[in-house]
Amino acid sequence: MTVARWLGVCALAIAGAARAAAADPTADSEFKRGRELLKAGKFADACAAFAASDKLDPELGTQFNIAQCDEKIGKPVEALRIYRDLAVRDPNADRRKAAGDRTRELAAHVAKLRVQLQLADARPPDLAITLDGADVTAQAVGMFEVDPGTHVIATSATGFAPTHVDVEVPAQAVVVPVVIVIQRQVGAEVVPPSAPPSAPPATVEPPAVPVRPAAVVVAHAPPHRGHRGAYAVAAIIGGVAIAGAGLVVGAHASSLFDTAQQQCPATACSGPQAALANQTVDSARTFGDLSTGLVVGGAVVLAVGVVVFATRPHAEPRVSMQLGAHDAGVAYSVRF
């Protein structure tokens, strides 16, 4: 690898480390804690840690991890919402593809409510419908993706009796039909519609593909941040410094050899002059051996740094333009 390329690699690593240090330390700490909890199978705690990190420093990779947690704690609908969003707008091509694949697989296995209204006459203009407290009047009727557990469907309208239906949904790919009977109310008397139909039993729709459990750690999720990159950069810089010192010592040894030649020319030299020259030559050889050791040692340290840097876990870079009260310019962010 050329010297210019080495300088570029070192500059990239230093820029990434500087931006990582400038990021919210609490967000990074919560993200790291979430990854450890996810690996340990403590999914609810991992979800809370990732949510805290995402609130402080929103990252699409963090949201991907939140979706994995939601699947594990029985919230596939929220996981689907995140996966669908990432499958559309995530600039990371690999993670975008993974989100799309997970969306298709999870959507085939999530439970659904099929809601129908049974009316005596025209639909009330102010009819309000809620599902677990959330207003779904705009959807009115149709299919609703729901998590396993108990769900509440309620309706209200002027001149009609309010309804409150509890529906139990199992943890499997089922479609649960729900018929809501809207009955007029005259004073305290409720007037039911003629022959209201009974709700058919819940039907199980087998998934098109076998259910595959969500992976706790996937290749497209941001890897755990470590220190290998920093150690590698330190080794590279140290190796260059040691080798550079060896070259300086080697230059001094060469200078001593030249001095010895001046003290005792090759033509004729004896007596005190020859003894002084021999002493200078011995010093030159000592410094020469030291120079060789430093250059070789520096090369070894440099090579180790290169190997560690090349085999470190790759990070997901994020480049953004920042203009604010504290800083301005282009920031390069790396989350290992």
ZAFIRO-255167 format. One record per residue: residue number from 1; x, y, z of N, C-alpha, C in turn. Coordinates in pm, whole numbers, plus 50000, padded with zeros to 5 digits. Layout:
NUM, X, Y, Z, X, Y, Z, X, Y, Z
...
***
This chain:
1, 50085, 49882, 50000, 50000, 50000, 50000, 50089, 50124, 50000
2, 50053, 50226, 49920, 50136, 50345, 49908, 50129, 50429, 50034
3, 50232, 50518, 50049, 50236, 50606, 50166, 50115, 50699, 50167
4, 50074, 50748, 50047, 49960, 50839, 50040, 49833, 50771, 50089
5, 49818, 50644, 50050, 49698, 50572, 50094, 49699, 50550, 50244
6, 49820, 50521, 50301, 49831, 50504, 50446, 49792, 50631, 50518
7, 49837, 50744, 50465, 49802, 50871, 50527, 49652, 50895, 50522
8, 49588, 50856, 50410, 49443, 50870, 50398, 49370, 50784, 50498
9, 49417, 50660, 50517, 49353, 50570, 50614, 49365, 50625, 50754
10, 49485, 50674, 50789, 49505, 50730, 50922, 49417, 50853, 50944
11, 49407, 50939, 50843, 49325, 51059, 50855, 49178, 51023, 50874
12, 49131, 50921, 50800, 48992, 50877, 50812, 48964, 50826, 50952
13, 49055, 50745, 51007, 49036, 50690, 51141, 49034, 50800, 51246
14, 49127, 50897, 51231, 49134, 51006, 51328, 49008, 51092, 51321
15, 48957, 51118, 51197, 48836, 51198, 51182, 48718, 51128, 51243
16, 48706, 50996, 51221, 48596, 50920, 51278, 48600, 50919, 51428
17, 48720, 50900, 51486, 48733, 50898, 51631, 48697, 51033, 51691
18, 48737, 51140, 51622, 48708, 51274, 51672, 48558, 51300, 51672
19, 48487, 51260, 51565, 48343, 51283, 51557, 48270, 51196, 51658
20, 48316, 51069, 51679, 48253, 50980, 51776, 48265, 51037, 51916
21, 48383, 51098, 51943, 48402, 51158, 52075, 48311, 51278, 52095
22, 48278, 51348, 51980, 48193, 51466, 51990, 48046, 51430, 52002
23, 48007, 51305, 51971, 47868, 51263, 51980, 47824, 51259, 52125
24, 47690, 51254, 52144, 47635, 51249, 52279, 47684, 51123, 52349
25, 47763, 51136, 52455, 47818, 51016, 52521, 47709, 50930, 52584
26, 47602, 50992, 52630, 47494, 50914, 52689, 47424, 50829, 52584
27, 47404, 50886, 52465, 47341, 50809, 52356, 47427, 50690, 52318
28, 47557, 50711, 52305, 47647, 50601, 52270, 47649, 50495, 52380
29, 47646, 50539, 52506, 47647, 50445, 52617, 47520, 50361, 52618
30, 47405, 50425, 52594, 47278, 50351, 52591, 47274, 50254, 52474
31, 47329, 50296, 52359, 47332, 50206, 52243, 47417, 50083, 52273
32, 47534, 50105, 52332, 47622, 49993, 52367, 47554, 49901, 52468
33, 47485, 49960, 52567, 47416, 49879, 52667, 47304, 49798, 52602
34, 47235, 49859, 52505, 47128, 49789, 52436, 47178, 49669, 52359
35, 47293, 49682, 52294, 47350, 49569, 52218, 47385, 49453, 52312
36, 47442, 49486, 52428, 47477, 49382, 52523, 47352, 49312, 52577
37, 47249, 49391, 52609, 47124, 49333, 52659, 47056, 49248, 52553
38, 47064, 49292, 52428, 47004, 49216, 52318, 47072, 49080, 52304
39, 47206, 49081, 52312, 47280, 48954, 52302, 47248, 48863, 52420
40, 47222, 48924, 52537, 47193, 48845, 52656, 47048, 48797, 52662
41, 46968, 48835, 52564, 46828, 48792, 52561, 46736, 48874, 52650
42, 46784, 48989, 52701, 46700, 49075, 52785, 46637, 49181, 52694
43, 46535, 49136, 52619, 46483, 49216, 52510, 46411, 49342, 52555
44, 46330, 49333, 52661, 46257, 49452, 52708, 46355, 49560, 52753
45, 46459, 49521, 52829, 46559, 49619, 52872, 46637, 49674, 52754
46, 46665, 49587, 52656, 46737, 49634, 52536, 46654, 49736, 52461
47, 46523, 49713, 52449, 46435, 49809, 52382, 46440, 49945, 52451
48, 46437, 49944, 52584, 46440, 50069, 52659, 46572, 50143, 52637
49, 46683, 50069, 52634, 46814, 50132, 52613, 46824, 50190, 52473
50, 46780, 50115, 52371, 46784, 50166, 52235, 46694, 50288, 52218
51, 46576, 50285, 52280, 46485, 50399, 52271, 46548, 50524, 52332
52, 46618, 50508, 52445, 46685, 50621, 52508, 46795, 50676, 52419
53, 46872, 50586, 52356, 46978, 50629, 52264, 46920, 50702, 52144
54, 46811, 50648, 52088, 46751, 50708, 51969, 46691, 50845, 51999
55, 46640, 50863, 52120, 46584, 50992, 52158, 46692, 51099, 52166
56, 46811, 51062, 52215, 46921, 51157, 52228, 46994, 51179, 52097
57, 47010, 51073, 52018, 47086, 51080, 51892, 47020, 50987, 51790
58, 46916, 51033, 51720, 46841, 50946, 51628, 46932, 50886, 51521
59, 46927, 50752, 51509, 47005, 50680, 51408, 46917, 50570, 51350
60, 46923, 50552, 51218, 46843, 50447, 51155, 46887, 50309, 51201
61, 47018, 50292, 51225, 47067, 50164, 51276, 47011, 50134, 51413
62, 46996, 50235, 51497, 46937, 50215, 51629, 46791, 50174, 51616
63, 46718, 50234, 51523, 46578, 50199, 51502, 46565, 50055, 51452
64, 46661, 50008, 51371, 46658, 49869, 51326, 46668, 49776, 51447
65, 46754, 49812, 51542, 46766, 49731, 51664, 46638, 49736, 51748
66, 46572, 49852, 51751, 46445, 49863, 51824, 46341, 49769, 51763
67, 46338, 49762, 51629, 46243, 49672, 51563, 46269, 49527, 51602
68, 46397, 49487, 51611, 46429, 49351, 51653, 46376, 49324, 51794
69, 46395, 49422, 51884, 46345, 49407, 52022, 46194, 49394, 52024
70, 46126, 49479, 51945, 45980, 49476, 51944, 45928, 49340, 51900
71, 45993, 49277, 51804, 45953, 49143, 51763, 45964, 49045, 51880
72, 46072, 49056, 51954, 46098, 48961, 52061, 46004, 48978, 52180
73, 45955, 49099, 52204, 45868, 49121, 52321, 45721, 49118, 52281
74, 45690, 49067, 52162, 45551, 49050, 52122, 45484, 49175, 52069
75, 45561, 49263, 52003, 45504, 49383, 51942, 45537, 49387, 51793
76, 45489, 49288, 51716, 45525, 49282, 51573, 45471, 49399, 51493
77, 45359, 49457, 51535, 45302, 49569, 51458, 45395, 49689, 51462
78, 45449, 49721, 51579, 45544, 49833, 51590, 45671, 49800, 51512
79, 45718, 49674, 51519, 45835, 49633, 51441, 45810, 49651, 51292
80, 45690, 49614, 51247, 45655, 49631, 51105, 45658, 49777, 51065
81, 45607, 49864, 51151, 45608, 50008, 51119, 45751, 50058, 51096
82, 45843, 50015, 51182, 45982, 50059, 51168, 46045, 49998, 51043
83, 46026, 49867, 51022, 46085, 49802, 50906, 46034, 49865, 50776
84, 45904, 49894, 50770, 45849, 49954, 50648, 45910, 50091, 50622
85, 45932, 50167, 50727, 45994, 50298, 50711, 46138, 50286, 50663
86, 46215, 50194, 50725, 46355, 50175, 50685, 46366, 50121, 50543
87, 46272, 50036, 50502, 46276, 49979, 50367, 46257, 50084, 50260
88, 46206, 50201, 50298, 46183, 50308, 50201, 46292, 50414, 50204
89, 46333, 50454, 50326, 46418, 50573, 50333, 46560, 50550, 50387
90, 46595, 50427, 50422, 46730, 50403, 50475, 46833, 50412, 50363
91, 46934, 50500, 50372, 47036, 50509, 50266, 47132, 50391, 50264
92, 47136, 50314, 50373, 47222, 50196, 50378, 47154, 50084, 50299
93, 47210, 50051, 50182, 47145, 49957, 50091, 47124, 49819, 50154
94, 47225, 49770, 50226, 47213, 49637, 50288, 47104, 49634, 50393
95, 47101, 49735, 50479, 47002, 49737, 50585, 46863, 49764, 50527
96, 46858, 49847, 50420, 46729, 49872, 50356, 46670, 49742, 50300
97, 46755, 49660, 50238, 46710, 49532, 50184, 46665, 49438, 50296
98, 46744, 49435, 50407, 46708, 49350, 50520, 46574, 49393, 50579
99, 46549, 49525, 50587, 46422, 49574, 50640, 46307, 49534, 50548
100, 46329, 49542, 50416, 46226, 49501, 50322, 46194, 49353, 50333
101, 46299, 49269, 50344, 46279, 49125, 50359, 46202, 49093, 50488
102, 46240, 49162, 50596, 46175, 49135, 50724, 46030, 49183, 50721
103, 46003, 49292, 50649, 45867, 49341, 50636, 45776, 49237, 50571
104, 45824, 49179, 50461, 45743, 49080, 50390, 45719, 48955, 50476
105, 45822, 48910, 50545, 45809, 48789, 50627, 45718, 48812, 50748
106, 45737, 48926, 50815, 45661, 48952, 50937, 45515, 48982, 50906
107, 45488, 49053, 50794, 45351, 49087, 50758, 45268, 48962, 50731
108, 45333, 48853, 50686, 45261, 48729, 50657, 45224, 48653, 50783
109, 45278, 48692, 50897, 45257, 48615, 51019, 45195, 48697, 51132
110, 45162, 48821, 51106, 45103, 48904, 51210, 44951, 48880, 51212
111, 44893, 48887, 51331, 44748, 48868, 51345, 44674, 48992, 51295
112, 44547, 48970, 51252, 44467, 49081, 51198, 44325, 49073, 51251
113, 44265, 49190, 51266, 44122, 49201, 51297, 44048, 49244, 51171
114, 43940, 49171, 51138, 43854, 49212, 51025, 43727, 49270, 51085
115, 43715, 49403, 51084, 43606, 49473, 51150, 43495, 49508, 51050
116, 43371, 49475, 51088, 43253, 49508, 51008, 43149, 49573, 51099
117, 43070, 49666, 51040, 42964, 49733, 51115, 42829, 49680, 51069
118, 42740, 49654, 51166, 42602, 49615, 51136, 42512, 49731, 51177
119, 42453, 49799, 51074, 42375, 49919, 51099, 42228, 49894, 51070
120, 42137, 49960, 51149, 41993, 49950, 51126, 41953, 50032, 51004
121, 42022, 50145, 50983, 41994, 50228, 50865, 42124, 50296, 50825
122, 42117, 50422, 50786, 42235, 50492, 50738, 42339, 50508, 50850
123, 42461, 50516, 50810, 42569, 50534, 50907, 42560, 50671, 50971
124, 42571, 50679, 51104, 42565, 50809, 51171, 42679, 50899, 51125
125, 42651, 51027, 51099, 42757, 51116, 51050, 42867, 51142, 51151
126, 42838, 51130, 51280, 42939, 51157, 51383, 42989, 51028, 51449
127, 42975, 50916, 51378, 43022, 50789, 51434, 43173, 50794, 51456
128, 43215, 50758, 51576, 43358, 50752, 51611, 43394, 50609, 51648
129, 43507, 50561, 51594, 43552, 50425, 51621, 43694, 50431, 51674
130, 43719, 50359, 51781, 43854, 50355, 51838, 43899, 50210, 51853
131, 44029, 50190, 51837, 44092, 50059, 51859, 44201, 50078, 51964
132, 44180, 50020, 52080, 44273, 50037, 52192, 44296, 50184, 52224
133, 44187, 50262, 52212, 44194, 50404, 52245, 44239, 50493, 52132
134, 44290, 50437, 52023, 44335, 50516, 51909, 44221, 50532, 51809
135, 44203, 50653, 51758, 44094, 50682, 51665, 44124, 50617, 51529
136, 44036, 50526, 51487, 44050, 50460, 51357, 43927, 50486, 51271
137, 43858, 50598, 51299, 43736, 50629, 51225, 43763, 50644, 51076
138, 43878, 50700, 51041, 43909, 50720, 50899, 43915, 50588, 50824
139, 43968, 50482, 50890, 43970, 50351, 50827, 43832, 50286, 50831
140, 43752, 50329, 50929, 43614, 50282, 50947, 43609, 50132, 50969
141, 43619, 50056, 50863, 43616, 49910, 50873, 43727, 49855, 50786
142, 43760, 49731, 50809, 43863, 49667, 50727, 43955, 49584, 50812
143, 44077, 49566, 50762, 44175, 49481, 50829, 44270, 49567, 50911
144, 44292, 49525, 51035, 44384, 49596, 51123, 44488, 49497, 51174
145, 44615, 49527, 51152, 44723, 49445, 51208, 44732, 49473, 51357
146, 44737, 49367, 51438, 44739, 49384, 51583, 44841, 49289, 51646
147, 44889, 49328, 51763, 44978, 49243, 51841, 44896, 49138, 51916
148, 44959, 49031, 51961, 44886, 48932, 52042, 44838, 48995, 52172
149, 44722, 48946, 52223, 44668, 48997, 52347, 44526, 49045, 52332
150, 44478, 49117, 52432, 44340, 49167, 52433, 44333, 49306, 52371
151, 44238, 49324, 52280, 44219, 49453, 52214, 44075, 49498, 52233
152, 44055, 49629, 52241, 43923, 49686, 52268, 43881, 49773, 52150
153, 43762, 49744, 52094, 43704, 49824, 51987, 43580, 49891, 52045
154, 43572, 50022, 52032, 43460, 50097, 52087, 43404, 50192, 51983
155, 43272, 50217, 51991, 43208, 50312, 51900, 43118, 50404, 51981
156, 43093, 50521, 51923, 43001, 50616, 51984, 42943, 50704, 51875
157, 42817, 50745, 51891, 42749, 50833, 51796, 42625, 50888, 51863
158, 42587, 51007, 51824, 42467, 51071, 51881, 42342, 50991, 51842
159, 42262, 50955, 51944, 42140, 50881, 51920, 42159, 50732, 51909
160, 42282, 50684, 51931, 42310, 50541, 51923, 42377, 50494, 52052
161, 42351, 50370, 52088, 42412, 50314, 52208, 42560, 50292, 52185
162, 42642, 50332, 52280, 42786, 50306, 52264, 42815, 50158, 52272
163, 42920, 50116, 52204, 42960, 49975, 52206, 43101, 49963, 52260
164, 43130, 49846, 52315, 43261, 49818, 52374, 43286, 49669, 52357
165, 43376, 49634, 52266, 43399, 49493, 52233, 43543, 49457, 52269
166, 43559, 49353, 52351, 43691, 49300, 52385, 43721, 49181, 52294
167, 43839, 49183, 52231, 43877, 49077, 52139, 44011, 49020, 52183
168, 44019, 48890, 52201, 44143, 48823, 52238, 44209, 48768, 52112
169, 44335, 48807, 52089, 44407, 48767, 51969, 44526, 48680, 52009
170, 44535, 48559, 51953, 44647, 48471, 51987, 44775, 48512, 51915
171, 44885, 48453, 51959, 45016, 48485, 51900, 45041, 48395, 51779
172, 44962, 48414, 51675, 44981, 48339, 51552, 44912, 48414, 51439
173, 44933, 48366, 51317, 44877, 48433, 51200, 44729, 48401, 51186
174, 44644, 48476, 51257, 44500, 48455, 51251, 44431, 48580, 51201
175, 44314, 48560, 51142, 44227, 48672, 51107, 44102, 48657, 51193
176, 44077, 48753, 51281, 43965, 48747, 51373, 43855, 48841, 51323
177, 43743, 48784, 51275, 43631, 48870, 51231, 43558, 48929, 51351
178, 43527, 49057, 51342, 43454, 49126, 51449, 43340, 49205, 51385
179, 43215, 49172, 51423, 43098, 49245, 51375, 43047, 49332, 51489
180, 43042, 49463, 51466, 42994, 49558, 51567, 42853, 49601, 51530
181, 42760, 49575, 51617, 42619, 49610, 51594, 42591, 49749, 51648
182, 42555, 49841, 51561, 42522, 49978, 51598, 42372, 49988, 51620
183, 42329, 50015, 51744, 42187, 50015, 51779, 42141, 50156, 51818
184, 42024, 50193, 51766, 41966, 50322, 51804, 41925, 50321, 51951
185, 41924, 50438, 52009, 41884, 50452, 52148, 41782, 50565, 52158
186, 41661, 50530, 52198, 41556, 50629, 52217, 41533, 50643, 52367
187, 41580, 50751, 52423, 41574, 50767, 52569, 41662, 50663, 52633
188, 41605, 50581, 52719, 41681, 50475, 52785, 41667, 50342, 52713
189, 41587, 50341, 52606, 41560, 50216, 52536, 41651, 50201, 52415
190, 41710, 50083, 52403, 41796, 50052, 52290, 41715, 49973, 52188
191, 41717, 50021, 52063, 41641, 49956, 51956, 41739, 49882, 51867
192, 41746, 49748, 51875, 41843, 49674, 51793, 41797, 49665, 51649
193, 41888, 49650, 51555, 41851, 49627, 51416, 41792, 49488, 51402
194, 41716, 49468, 51293, 41653, 49338, 51273, 41757, 49232, 51242
195, 41741, 49116, 51312, 41824, 48997, 51289, 41972, 49029, 51275
196, 42033, 49084, 51379, 42177, 49111, 51369, 42254, 48980, 51354
197, 42348, 48975, 51263, 42425, 48852, 51242, 42519, 48826, 51357
198, 42541, 48701, 51382, 42641, 48664, 51483, 42778, 48660, 51419
199, 42877, 48694, 51497, 43014, 48696, 51444, 43060, 48554, 51416
200, 43114, 48529, 51295, 43166, 48395, 51266, 43288, 48367, 51351
201, 43317, 48239, 51372, 43434, 48204, 51454, 43563, 48252, 51391
202, 43665, 48270, 51476, 43797, 48312, 51426, 43853, 48203, 51335
203, 43912, 48248, 51226, 43973, 48155, 51131, 44122, 48174, 51131
204, 44192, 48064, 51112, 44337, 48068, 51107, 44380, 48059, 50962
205, 44455, 48160, 50920, 44510, 48159, 50785, 44656, 48119, 50793
206, 44691, 48002, 50744, 44830, 47958, 50754, 44923, 48051, 50678
207, 45041, 48078, 50731, 45136, 48166, 50662, 45184, 48105, 50532
208, 45217, 48194, 50437, 45264, 48147, 50306, 45402, 48084, 50318
209, 45481, 48131, 50416, 45615, 48076, 50434, 45631, 48040, 50581
210, 45719, 47947, 50616, 45740, 47912, 50757, 45785, 48033, 50837
211, 45739, 48039, 50962, 45778, 48150, 51048, 45925, 48136, 51084
212, 45999, 48240, 51061, 46140, 48239, 51098, 46162, 48338, 51209
213, 46213, 48290, 51322, 46235, 48384, 51434, 46329, 48495, 51393
214, 46303, 48614, 51446, 46391, 48726, 51417, 46528, 48703, 51479
215, 46635, 48730, 51401, 46771, 48712, 51453, 46800, 48820, 51556
216, 46868, 48777, 51667, 46904, 48875, 51770, 47011, 48969, 51717
217, 47108, 48915, 51643, 47214, 48996, 51583, 47216, 48968, 51434
218, 47201, 49071, 51349, 47204, 49053, 51205, 47322, 49128, 51148
219, 47358, 49087, 51025, 47479, 49144, 50965, 47464, 49292, 50938
220, 47335, 49339, 50920, 47316, 49477, 50878, 47296, 49572, 50995
221, 47289, 49516, 51117, 47278, 49604, 51232, 47414, 49660, 51266
222, 47419, 49786, 51322, 47548, 49844, 51354, 47626, 49757, 51450
223, 47746, 49718, 51421, 47823, 49633, 51510, 47861, 49704, 51639
224, 47894, 49624, 51736, 47935, 49675, 51866, 48060, 49760, 51854
225, 48058, 49876, 51919, 48172, 49965, 51910, 48283, 49919, 52002
226, 48404, 49908, 51951, 48518, 49865, 52030, 48634, 49961, 52015
227, 48753, 49917, 52056, 48872, 50002, 52054, 48979, 49952, 51959
228, 48950, 49851, 51878, 49053, 49796, 51791, 49106, 49899, 51692
229, 49015, 49984, 51640, 49060, 50086, 51546, 49158, 50182, 51609
230, 49128, 50225, 51735, 49218, 50318, 51803, 49352, 50253, 51834
231, 49349, 50125, 51877, 49474, 50056, 51904, 49558, 50043, 51776
232, 49489, 50013, 51665, 49560, 49996, 51538, 49628, 50126, 51496
233, 49555, 50238, 51507, 49614, 50368, 51470, 49734, 50400, 51559
234, 49721, 50370, 51690, 49832, 50395, 51782, 49954, 50311, 51744
235, 49931, 50184, 51706, 50042, 50098, 51667, 50109, 50148, 51539
236, 50028, 50192, 51444, 50084, 50244, 51317, 50170, 50368, 51344
237, 50115, 50460, 51423, 50191, 50582, 51454, 50318, 50548, 51532
238, 50306, 50456, 51630, 50424, 50417, 51708, 50529, 50349, 51623
239, 50484, 50261, 51530, 50580, 50194, 51442, 50656, 50292, 51355
240, 50583, 50391, 51301, 50650, 50492, 51218, 50749, 50572, 51302
241, 50711, 50606, 51427, 50800, 50685, 51513, 50927, 50607, 51548
242, 50910, 50477, 51579, 51027, 50395, 51616, 51121, 50380, 51496
243, 51063, 50350, 51379, 51147, 50337, 51260, 51217, 50467, 51226
244, 51145, 50580, 51246, 51206, 50711, 51221, 51324, 50737, 51314
245, 51308, 50697, 51442, 51419, 50713, 51536, 51538, 50628, 51493
246, 51509, 50505, 51440, 51618, 50420, 51392, 51694, 50484, 51277
247, 51624, 50553, 51189, 51691, 50620, 51078, 51780, 50734, 51128
248, 51730, 50806, 51230, 51812, 50915, 51286, 51940, 50859, 51349
249, 51926, 50748, 51426, 52044, 50686, 51487, 52138, 50634, 51379
250, 52083, 50579, 51270, 52167, 50530, 51160, 52246, 50642, 51095
251, 52184, 50760, 51082, 52256, 50874, 51025, 52372, 50915, 51116
252, 52349, 50907, 51248, 52457, 50941, 51342, 52571, 50838, 51331
253, 52538, 50709, 51315, 52642, 50606, 51298, 52724, 50632, 51172
254, 52655, 50667, 51065, 52727, 50696, 50940, 52821, 50815, 50958
255, 52773, 50916, 51034, 52857, 51033, 51059, 52983, 50995, 51139
256, 52969, 50900, 51235, 53084, 50857, 51313, 53186, 50783, 51225
257, 53138, 50701, 51130, 53229, 50634, 51038, 53309, 50736, 50956
258, 53240, 50841, 50913, 53311, 50946, 50836, 53417, 51014, 50924
259, 53384, 51036, 51052, 53480, 51099, 51144, 53602, 51010, 51163
260, 53580, 50878, 51174, 53692, 50785, 51190, 53784, 50789, 51070
261, 53727, 50801, 50950, 53808, 50809, 50829, 53894, 50935, 50831
262, 53838, 51043, 50884, 53917, 51166, 50891, 54025, 51157, 50998
263, 53997, 51087, 51108, 54095, 51074, 51216, 54211, 50984, 51176
264, 54184, 50883, 51094, 54289, 50789, 51057, 54270, 50751, 50910
265, 54328, 50830, 50816, 54315, 50797, 50674, 54371, 50658, 50645
266, 54328, 50600, 50536, 54367, 50463, 50500, 54514, 50451, 50462
267, 54577, 50563, 50428, 54718, 50556, 50382, 54812, 50510, 50493
268, 54820, 50587, 50601, 54911, 50549, 50711, 54858, 50609, 50839
269, 54840, 50524, 50937, 54787, 50571, 51064, 54835, 50479, 51175
270, 54891, 50537, 51280, 54940, 50456, 51392, 54942, 50542, 51518
271, 54970, 50474, 51629, 54984, 50544, 51755, 54852, 50595, 51808
272, 54855, 50706, 51882, 54732, 50760, 51943, 54623, 50790, 51841
273, 54665, 50832, 51720, 54565, 50865, 51617, 54485, 50742, 51578
274, 54555, 50625, 51564, 54488, 50501, 51527, 54395, 50454, 51640
275, 54437, 50469, 51767, 54353, 50429, 51879, 54225, 50512, 51885
276, 54236, 50643, 51859, 54118, 50729, 51860, 54021, 50690, 51749
277, 54079, 50658, 51631, 53995, 50619, 51518, 53923, 50487, 51547
278, 53994, 50390, 51609, 53929, 50262, 51642, 53816, 50281, 51742
279, 53835, 50371, 51837, 53728, 50398, 51935, 53605, 50458, 51866
280, 53630, 50547, 51771, 53519, 50609, 51697, 53445, 50505, 51615
281, 53521, 50411, 51553, 53458, 50304, 51473, 53371, 50215, 51562
282, 53418, 50181, 51683, 53338, 50100, 51774, 53206, 50169, 51809
283, 53214, 50299, 51834, 53092, 50374, 51864, 52997, 50373, 51744
284, 53056, 50389, 51626, 52973, 50390, 51504, 52902, 50256, 51487
285, 52973, 50145, 51514, 52911, 50012, 51500, 52798, 49993, 51603
286, 52821, 50044, 51727, 52717, 50032, 51830, 52589, 50105, 51788
287, 52606, 50228, 51741, 52490, 50305, 51695, 52428, 50241, 51571
288, 52510, 50180, 51487, 52456, 50112, 51369, 52368, 49995, 51406
289, 52415, 49915, 51505, 52333, 49802, 51551, 52202, 49851, 51613
290, 52210, 49960, 51691, 52090, 50016, 51752, 51992, 50065, 51645
291, 52047, 50127, 51541, 51963, 50176, 51431, 51890, 50061, 51363
292, 51965, 49951, 51337, 51902, 49835, 51273, 51788, 49780, 51359
293, 51812, 49768, 51491, 51709, 49716, 51581, 51584, 49804, 51583
294, 51606, 49937, 51586, 51492, 50027, 51589, 51411, 50021, 51460
295, 51480, 50017, 51346, 51408, 50012, 51218, 51328, 49882, 51206
296, 51391, 49769, 51242, 51321, 49640, 51233, 51204, 49636, 51332
297, 51228, 49681, 51457, 51121, 49682, 51556, 51005, 49772, 51515
298, 51038, 49889, 51463, 50933, 49980, 51416, 50852, 49919, 51303
299, 50920, 49848, 51212, 50849, 49784, 51101, 50754, 49677, 51151
300, 50797, 49602, 51255, 50711, 49497, 51311, 50586, 49559, 51375
301, 50606, 49665, 51455, 50492, 49731, 51520, 50398, 49790, 51416
302, 50454, 49849, 51310, 50373, 49904, 51202, 50290, 49796, 51134
303, 50354, 49680, 51109, 50283, 49570, 51044, 50169, 49519, 51130
304, 50192, 49508, 51262, 50085, 49464, 51353, 49969, 49563, 51349
305, 50000, 49692, 51350, 49895, 49793, 51343, 49814, 49783, 51215
306, 49884, 49755, 51104, 49816, 49741, 50975, 49718, 49623, 50979
307, 49763, 49509, 51032, 49678, 49390, 51038, 49557, 49414, 51127
308, 49578, 49474, 51245, 49467, 49500, 51336, 49367, 49596, 51274
309, 49417, 49701, 51206, 49327, 49798, 51144, 49247, 49734, 51031
310, 49314, 49647, 50953, 49245, 49584, 50839, 49139, 49485, 50883
311, 49155, 49424, 51002, 49062, 49321, 51048, 48966, 49372, 51154
312, 48963, 49503, 51181, 48872, 49557, 51282, 48729, 49545, 51231
313, 48627, 49545, 51324, 48486, 49547, 51281, 48458, 49678, 51209
314, 48396, 49669, 51092, 48370, 49788, 51014, 48257, 49869, 51076
315, 48269, 49996, 51067, 48170, 50086, 51123, 48078, 50139, 51014
316, 47967, 50191, 51056, 47875, 50254, 50965, 47900, 50404, 50969
317, 47955, 50464, 50864, 47985, 50607, 50867, 47860, 50690, 50842
318, 47861, 50809, 50894, 47755, 50903, 50865, 47819, 51038, 50843
319, 47795, 51098, 50726, 47851, 51227, 50693, 47737, 51327, 50694
320, 47753, 51437, 50765, 47646, 51534, 50771, 47705, 51674, 50778
321, 47627, 51771, 50729, 47666, 51911, 50737, 47607, 51969, 50864
322, 47688, 52033, 50943, 47643, 52088, 51070, 47664, 52239, 51072
323, 47561, 52313, 51112, 47569, 52457, 51131, 47499, 52487, 51262
324, 47571, 52532, 51360, 47509, 52556, 51489, 47588, 52655, 51571
325, 47544, 52669, 51696, 47608, 52768, 51783, 47746, 52724, 51826
326, 47771, 52591, 51828, 47897, 52540, 51881, 47993, 52493, 51774
327, 47941, 52455, 51660, 48032, 52408, 51555, 47967, 52431, 51419
328, 48051, 52420, 51316, 48003, 52435, 51179, 48099, 52360, 51088
329, 48042, 52298, 50986, 48126, 52225, 50891, 48074, 52088, 50863
330, 48159, 52004, 50806, 48123, 51868, 50772, 48169, 51776, 50883
331, 48078, 51694, 50934, 48111, 51600, 51042, 48109, 51460, 50989
332, 48208, 51381, 51030, 48215, 51238, 50992, 48194, 51155, 51117
333, 48086, 51081, 51122, 48051, 51005, 51242, 48066, 50857, 51215
334, 48127, 50784, 51310, 48142, 50639, 51299, 48092, 50574, 51426
335, 48002, 50477, 51413, 47953, 50399, 51528, 47995, 50256, 51506
336, 48096, 50211, 51583, 48148, 50074, 51567, 48055, 49976, 51637
***
